[in-house]
Amino acid sequence: MEQRLTLQQKLLQKLSPQQIQVIKLLEIPTMQLEQRIKKELEENPVLELESDSPVVDDQSDFSDDNENRDVDNEEFSMEDYYEDEEIPTYKLNTSNYSKDDKYEDVPFSVGTSFNEFLTEQLSLSDLDERQRQLAEYILGNIDDDGYLRRDLMSISDDLAFNMNMDVPEEELEKILNVIQDFDPPGVGARDLRESLMLQLDRKEGPEYDLAKTIVKDYFTEFTKKHYEKIRTKLEISEAELKAGIQQVLKLNPKPGSSYSNPLNKSNQHIVPDFLLESVDGELSLSLNQRNVPELKVNDAYQEMLKTMSENQKAKKNDKEALLFVKQKLDSAKWFIDAILQRQTTLLLTMSEIISFQKEFFQEGDETKLKPMILKDIAERTNLDISTISRVSNSKYIQTHFGIYPLKYFFSEGLQKDDGEEVSTREIKKILTECIENEDKRKPLTDEKLATILKQKSYNIARRTVAKYREQLDIPVARLRKEL
């Protein structure tokens, strides 16, 4: 076979470890940044808090018998490296708050979880050891809403494979019936219909009889709001049907929601990344870094390198130790630089967003929001669109009129008939107001909503109205109908 040598040019873009570190730090919010810094402090002894007192280690191992060392230390210059590392302390501060500022964390109280609440009731039930073991397994499959999302056949298979227990569905059904008697009412149901029936079974009185009939025999018609079909089949008046439906609507579709898990993301306290204050009509922006510690490089390691740089030769073991220290110093310097770069990028981006939406941030009026996309801010900051996306993701700003996610300020634009460009958020607000004020007996269809918008000079197609309505999590007109 003939062999040939060829030349080929390729243009590749590679990110350095420092750039990757900056990107990762840019994505995380303030709360996670605090944890990320603590992790770096644990892994890198060269990095320390500004508030910590530097402790200079004994340097005798690096200074004794220097005159007798035989290994030439010419692979790198310690003097040059030391000079590069000597950075003024003020440049390493990552907090924009005074040391006199006081900030106290609010203690977070963790209560009993939903699963623990059910387990406590299980301990009071009259079950033998085998039944209790099966009940515990079933409880482990109940989600935070209180539903058993898996069928009993799958649970039976799991018990056979994982615990070597042969359990028929009938036995599991009996255990599940015991669990369904637990509080809150409706727990352990396999679907919404069963959950509503379990709740209605605990209620007594003639006013609940019709509600039970609706859920048991006409649940499909009820969910689709085909009320006229239900009324015709049951041969009842509209007032009677309305009374029965009202009893169903009073039930809890998510029984476990009253025992929310404190560790659930939806219940976590939002920590704003930016603080915006209005002082005498002027807006003042700052980063919320009260829980982010100030960082510096440990002086002891700086002294270690300085001592070594004054020596002419070093032992092999000492050289390996110093190489390790150099790597840790590099890592510490890169991390501090990444924190500073993150701080600069966040402030730059947020400042341009405020400048773009200045009228909104001064008054807090949603109608003052201008159409704004990621590209607009990228052009104003000379940053990449992906960088703006990372900054705006999972970040919040605290203003004098509320806390907002940064994504809230981004929206597409639409031209009115008079040529004025408005934000789609303004259109969504009009849609929301129209739906809130509509006659629930005859809800507005998407076509009627489009007509109303056209009367207000918003020339929007019906399918666009449907898209905005879905983005607002508003159901179609038929499902909004009430008696």
Disulfide bonds with the S-S distance in Angstrom:
none
